[in-house]
């Protein structure tokens, strides 16, 4: 028993202090039965390993990051139990280093969209300033809130200007800090809308019919931290006193069965729900912006990664919304259009059954709290070969396919 406790503490210390991930591996484990899943969950808990994905069903891989000191023992345990696994990422830090190398050469104050690399929050905001200036007749930005560390949470309205009563399409990205492909996709969509109006018939038709409100980085403090200190940070950066822990998961902080399944009351947990519903500036910013637009809002999209999923409410229960059949139909249209672009396959359905039960999520609140009848949460590429560390050369194809899915869904509503 004492040995197990020591191992667990060593694992916790390794992850708590690690700003770098040299020789950390991402192991894809495939529980074949409920008993296998229990064994894997117990090992993850005992060794304080970080799950990149959660078990959804027997036969579905679970991605787990394992520090070098624990790799041998963890893999041996799986072998003894006969639980299949593969190593998807051999050295996490090597992938991080590749991403950071491209960023070091990037313009610190870009004035136009560039989809060849990921951008810092300051670079994103520099681009927004330029776009607002260059497309002043179409683009206006507003501050939806100010973070704990003093950063603005900036949103963008893109409109053809032909009336103030048009229906609204809402898209937010990056509420989880480490999911870099999400803010990159929001930037791609903004570029598509601004550069395409008047020259691209599809974009022109959409902007003549709808106003787009886009929040490219819903968690600026956490996102900035992933660029400077810990690439795999998920939460915001609010400190919790003597506990020495930081951060609430903003996507567990909405008033949708707050504190329910898939959340934690420990501030040290990656899924800490916060002290109360809407205690966090990030969730407040989305709440206040959406409520101000709710009477005109046609559809709400929140963009995450990874797993290739298109999901509807609810996350906190397997019970289905009253209009689930219509949500499911629209999801299917969106997924079909997305897949047609590059062959990327998405699963779709309600959150609780498609990925895992999770309370306090924004799309559930948008449906229940704001009355938006079409609310979707998308998990973009990939299925674990790179996970949160998707290479920058996939930004453009992800943008292309996500845009196709969103456009098809809008038209199908």
Secondary structure, DSSP 8 states (H G I E B T S, - for coil): -HHHHHHHHHHHHHHHH-S--TT-EEEEEE--SHHHHHHHHHHHHHHT-EESS---STTS-EEEEE-HHHHHHHHHHHHHHT-EEEEEES-HHHHHHHHHHHHHTS-TT--S--TTS---HHHHHHHHHHHHHHTTTTEEEEEEEE-TTS-EEEEEEE---S-S--EEEEEEE-SSTT-HHHHHHHHHHHHHHHHHTTT-HHHHHHHHHEEEEEES-S-HHHHHHHHHT-TT--S---B-GGG--B---GGG-SSSSTT-TT-BS-TTSTTB--SSTT-SHHHHHHHHHHHHHGGGEEEEEEEEESS-EEEES-SS-S---TTHHHHHHHHHHHHHHHHHHH----EEEEHHHHT----S-HHHHHHHTS--S-EEEEEES-SSSSGGG--GGGHHHHHHHHHHHHHHHHHH-
